[in-house]
Amino acid sequence: MDTNEDVEMLDASAIHSKAKGKGKATESSQPYNENLPWVEKYRPVTLDDVVSHKDITTTIERFIEQNRLPHLLFYGPPGTGKTSTIIAVARRIYGKDFRKQILELNASDERGIDVVRDRIKQFAETRTLFSKGFKLIILDEADMMTQAAQAALRRVIEQYTKNVRFCIICNYVNKITPAIQSRCTRFRFQPLAITEVEKRVMTVVDEEKVNLTDDGKQALLKLSKGDMRRALNVLQACHAAYDLIGDAEIYNCTGSPHPADIEAIVSSMLTDEFTTSYNLINTMKTERGLALQDLISGTYEFIETLELKPNARVYLLDHLATTEYRLSTGGSEKIQMTALLSAFKSAVELTAKVS
């Protein structure tokens, strides 16, 4: 991209600022809808509202102030604010009517070369009627685009830089061709800090009057793993299903195994006879509606707390990873469960051996 070319942008003074913090991302031209998912209802309105990533938003603010906004490539795990950031950028540039100046596509649905040749190219060819500024094309889930579509997109990016800026959003940057990456300024969105997720969650809890207990909050933050979208979706689902939300309700709503159940299973695999452990796991899976994959995911955190020799712990972790891989490639749960039980028994034997 030619970053030396002057690009005259819309006057920022025409932009109507909105309240920070608990602002709801609703359009002024549309009636406010109480039935909106909380992810949309509490989507950041301005760049200052974006949770964390202050280094990214500050850099983009400088681009805007200097009229030098480049093509952007946002990548990182889901729910870390990539889409929210670029929507806030569009509001910052275009004001309340920003929807008229952007084309937003989800490339996981519209990922073929025809979309690039038709919709994207047609939008890029037309200049804005009442402004000398550029328009914005947002391609979400761009790592799902075919190679042919990415090749066509590269040419469109080169050809229409005077008219448009592209923001390419993906989870896996390695799936974006190097030719497109080289034409964009890249920003990595890392998982959100738990403290930042907690602040936004408590804002929503206060606003929506959610009856969330302390242990429920800790379970929610733990399961979110830095994904704000997941945290708010789980919170909203639990609020609809339960009057009081504790840790049990959070785990039930997400279908994740409760730590107490995992602890009981791990303890049984280490100490009980093989058949007893096998029957216990089968009973837990049936009663709780769990898959073996769920149990393995919950087992990792308990490995470090077990009194095992280092070589036994490494052996066990390696076998857990192998079992996960076999399950992901279509392996039988029954066979993998017996193999996992055998691995725990072997770890106990390795620990019992005298060095």
URMORA-V864153 format. One record per pair of residues at least 12 apart in sequence whose C-alpha atoms are under 10 Angstrom apart, sorted by the first residue. I is the first residue (numbers start at 1). J is the second residue. Records with the same first field share a line. If there is no record, write none. Layout:
I=J / J
This chain:
1=70 / 71 / 157 / 158 / 161 / 180 / 182 / 183 / 184 / 185
2=68 / 70 / 71 / 158 / 161 / 162 / 183
3=67 / 68 / 69 / 70 / 71 / 161
4=68 / 70
5=67 / 68 / 161 / 162
6=66 / 67 / 68 / 69 / 162
7=66 / 67 / 68 / 69 / 132 / 133 / 134 / 161 / 162 / 163
8=66 / 67 / 68 / 131 / 132 / 133 / 134
9=64 / 65 / 66 / 67 / 68 / 69 / 93 / 94 / 131 / 132 / 133 / 134 / 135
10=64 / 67 / 92 / 93 / 94 / 95 / 131 / 132 / 133 / 134
11=92 / 93 / 94 / 95 / 131 / 133
12=64 / 65 / 91 / 92 / 93 / 94 / 95
13=92 / 93 / 95
14=92 / 93 / 94 / 95 / 96
15=91 / 92 / 93 / 94 / 95 / 96 / 97 / 98
16=91 / 92 / 94 / 95 / 96
17=45 / 46 / 91 / 92 / 95 / 96
18=45 / 46 / 49
19=45 / 46 / 48 / 49
20=44 / 45 / 46 / 47 / 48 / 49 / 50
21=42 / 44 / 45 / 46 / 48 / 49 / 50 / 51 / 199 / 200 / 203
22=41 / 42 / 43 / 44 / 45 / 49 / 200 / 203 / 204 / 207
23=41 / 42 / 43 / 44 / 45 / 46 / 49
24=38 / 39 / 40 / 41 / 42 / 43 / 44 / 45
25=39 / 40 / 41 / 42 / 43 / 44 / 45 / 46 / 84 / 87 / 88
26=40 / 41 / 42 / 43 / 45
27=96 / 97 / 98 / 99
28=96 / 97
29=96 / 97
37=232 / 233 / 236 / 237
38=204 / 208 / 229 / 232 / 233 / 235 / 236
39=79 / 228 / 229 / 230 / 231 / 232 / 233 / 236
40=84 / 229 / 232
41=204
42=200 / 203 / 204 / 232
43=81 / 83 / 84 / 85 / 87 / 88 / 229
44=81 / 83 / 84 / 85 / 87 / 88
45=84 / 85 / 87 / 88 / 89 / 91 / 92
46=84 / 85 / 86 / 87 / 88 / 89 / 90 / 91 / 92
47=60 / 61 / 84 / 85 / 86 / 87 / 88 / 89 / 90 / 91 / 92
48=85 / 88
49=84 / 85 / 88
50=80 / 81 / 82 / 84 / 85 / 88
51=80 / 81 / 84 / 85 / 192 / 193 / 196 / 197 / 199 / 200 / 228
52=80 / 81 / 189 / 190 / 191 / 192 / 193 / 195 / 196 / 197
53=80 / 81 / 82 / 85 / 187 / 188 / 189 / 190 / 191 / 192
55=187
56=74 / 85 / 186 / 187 / 188 / 189
57=85 / 86 / 88 / 89
59=187
60=72 / 85 / 86 / 89
61=89 / 92
64=89 / 92 / 93
65=93
67=133
69=134 / 165 / 166 / 185
70=161 / 164 / 165 / 166 / 167 / 183 / 184 / 185 / 186
71=136 / 137 / 157 / 161 / 164 / 165 / 166 / 167 / 168 / 180 / 181 / 182 / 183 / 184 / 185 / 186
72=86 / 138 / 165 / 166 / 167 / 168 / 169 / 181 / 183 / 184 / 185 / 186 / 187
73=138 / 139 / 142 / 166 / 167 / 168 / 169 / 170 / 173 / 176 / 180 / 181 / 182 / 183 / 184 / 185 / 186 / 187 / 188
74=86 / 140 / 167 / 168 / 169 / 170 / 171 / 172 / 173 / 184 / 185 / 186 / 187 / 188 / 189
75=141 / 142 / 143 / 168 / 169 / 170 / 171 / 172 / 173 / 174 / 186 / 187 / 188 / 189 / 190
76=169 / 170 / 171 / 172 / 173 / 187 / 188 / 189 / 190 / 191
77=170 / 171 / 172 / 188 / 189 / 190 / 191 / 192 / 226 / 227
78=141 / 170 / 171 / 189 / 190 / 191 / 226 / 227 / 228 / 229 / 230
79=171 / 189 / 190 / 191 / 192 / 224 / 225 / 226 / 227 / 228 / 229 / 230 / 231 / 232
80=188 / 189 / 190 / 191 / 192 / 193 / 197 / 226 / 227 / 228 / 229 / 230
81=189 / 190 / 191 / 192 / 227 / 228 / 229
82=140 / 167 / 168 / 169 / 170 / 171 / 187 / 188 / 189 / 190
83=138 / 139 / 140 / 141 / 167 / 168 / 169 / 170
86=136 / 138 / 167 / 168 / 169
87=99 / 102 / 104 / 138
89=136
90=102 / 135 / 136 / 138
93=133 / 134 / 135 / 136
94=133 / 134 / 135 / 136
98=135 / 136
99=136
100=128 / 135 / 136
101=123 / 127 / 128 / 133 / 134 / 135 / 136 / 137 / 164
102=123 / 134 / 135 / 136 / 137 / 138 / 164 / 165 / 166
103=119 / 120 / 123 / 124 / 135 / 136 / 137 / 138 / 139 / 166
104=120 / 136 / 137 / 138 / 139 / 140 / 167
105=119 / 120 / 137 / 138 / 139 / 140 / 141 / 142
106=138 / 139 / 140 / 141 / 142 / 144 / 145 / 169
107=138 / 139 / 140 / 141 / 142 / 143 / 144 / 145 / 146 / 149 / 168 / 169 / 170
108=139 / 140 / 141 / 142 / 143 / 144 / 145 / 146
109=140 / 141 / 142 / 144 / 145
110=139 / 140 / 141 / 142 / 144 / 145
111=139 / 141 / 142 / 143 / 144 / 145 / 146 / 147 / 148 / 149 / 150
112=144 / 145 / 146 / 147 / 148 / 149 / 150 / 152
113=145 / 146 / 147 / 148 / 149 / 150 / 151 / 152 / 153
114=148 / 149 / 152
115=149 / 152 / 153
116=148 / 149 / 150 / 151 / 152 / 153 / 154 / 155 / 156
117=149 / 152 / 153 / 156
120=137 / 138 / 139 / 153 / 156 / 157
121=152 / 153 / 155 / 156 / 157 / 159 / 160
123=135 / 136 / 137 / 160 / 163 / 164
124=136 / 137 / 156 / 157 / 159 / 160 / 161 / 162 / 163 / 164 / 165 / 166
125=156 / 159 / 160 / 162 / 163 / 164
126=160 / 163 / 164
127=160 / 162 / 163 / 164
128=163 / 164
132=162 / 163
133=162 / 163 / 164
134=160 / 161 / 162 / 163 / 164 / 165
135=161 / 162 / 163 / 164 / 165 / 166
136=163 / 164 / 165 / 166 / 167
137=164 / 165 / 166 / 167 / 168
138=165 / 166 / 167 / 168 / 169
139=166 / 167 / 168 / 169 / 170
140=167 / 168 / 169 / 170 / 171
141=168 / 169 / 170 / 171 / 172
142=167 / 168 / 169 / 170 / 171 / 172 / 173 / 175 / 176
143=168 / 169 / 170 / 171 / 172 / 173 / 174 / 175 / 176 / 177
144=170 / 171 / 172 / 175 / 176
145=175 / 176
146=175 / 176
147=175 / 176 / 177
150=176 / 177 / 179 / 180
151=177 / 179 / 180
153=179 / 180
154=177 / 179 / 180 / 181 / 182 / 183
155=179 / 180
157=180 / 183 / 184
158=180 / 183
165=184
166=183 / 184
167=184 / 185 / 186
168=180 / 181 / 184 / 186
169=186 / 187
170=188
171=188 / 189
173=186 / 188
190=226 / 227
191=224 / 225 / 226 / 227 / 228
192=224 / 225 / 226 / 227 / 228
193=221 / 225 / 226 / 227 / 228
194=218 / 221 / 222 / 224 / 225 / 226 / 227 / 228
195=221 / 226
196=226 / 228
197=220 / 221 / 224 / 225 / 226 / 227 / 228 / 229 / 231 / 232
198=217 / 218 / 220 / 221 / 226 / 228 / 231
200=228 / 231 / 232
201=217 / 220 / 221 / 228 / 231 / 232 / 235
202=217
204=232 / 235 / 236
205=232 / 235 / 236 / 239
208=236 / 239
209=239
210=235 / 236 / 238 / 239 / 240 / 242 / 243 / 244 / 245
211=238 / 239 / 242 / 243 / 244 / 245 / 246
212=235 / 238 / 239 / 242 / 243 / 244 / 245 / 246 / 247 / 250
213=244 / 245 / 246 / 247
214=245 / 246 / 247
215=245 / 246 / 247 / 248 / 250
216=235 / 244 / 245 / 246 / 247 / 248 / 249 / 250 / 251
217=231 / 235 / 245 / 246 / 247 / 250
218=246 / 247 / 250
219=246 / 247 / 248 / 249 / 250 / 251 / 258 / 259
220=232 / 234 / 235 / 245 / 246 / 247 / 249 / 250 / 251 / 254
223=250 / 251 / 254 / 256
230=254
233=254
234=250 / 251 / 253 / 254
235=250 / 253 / 254
237=250 / 253 / 254
238=250 / 251 / 252 / 253 / 254
241=253
247=259
252=288 / 289
255=288 / 289 / 290 / 291 / 294
256=288 / 289 / 290 / 291 / 294 / 295 / 297 / 298
257=284 / 285 / 288 / 289 / 290 / 291 / 294 / 295 / 296 / 297 / 298 / 299
258=288 / 295 / 298
259=295 / 298 / 299 / 301 / 302
261=281 / 284 / 288 / 295 / 298
262=281 / 284 / 294 / 295 / 296 / 297 / 298 / 299 / 300 / 301 / 302
263=298 / 299 / 301 / 302
264=277 / 280 / 281 / 284
265=277 / 278 / 280 / 281 / 284 / 295 / 299
266=281 / 295 / 296 / 298 / 299 / 302 / 303 / 306 / 341 / 344
267=302 / 306 / 344
268=280 / 281 / 341 / 344
269=281 / 340 / 341 / 342 / 343 / 344 / 345 / 348
270=306 / 341 / 342 / 343 / 344 / 345 / 346 / 347 / 348 / 349
271=344 / 345 / 348
272=345
273=345
274=338 / 341 / 342 / 345
275=338 / 341
277=338 / 341
278=334 / 337 / 338 / 341
281=295 / 337 / 341
282=334 / 337
291=333
292=323 / 324 / 327 / 333 / 334 / 336 / 337
293=320 / 323 / 324 / 325 / 327 / 328 / 333 / 337
294=324
296=320 / 321 / 323 / 324 / 337 / 340
297=320 / 321 / 324
299=317 / 320
300=316 / 317 / 320 / 321
303=316 / 317
304=317
307=348 / 351
308=347 / 348 / 349 / 350 / 351 / 352
309=347 / 348 / 350 / 351 / 352 / 353 / 355
310=347 / 350 / 351
311=347 / 350 / 351
312=343 / 344 / 346 / 347 / 348 / 349 / 350 / 351 / 352
313=344 / 347 / 348 / 350 / 351
314=347
315=343 / 344 / 346 / 347 / 350
316=340 / 343 / 344 / 345 / 346 / 347 / 348
317=343
318=343
319=339 / 340 / 342 / 343 / 344
320=336 / 339 / 340 / 343 / 344
322=336 / 340
323=335 / 336 / 337 / 339 / 340
324=336
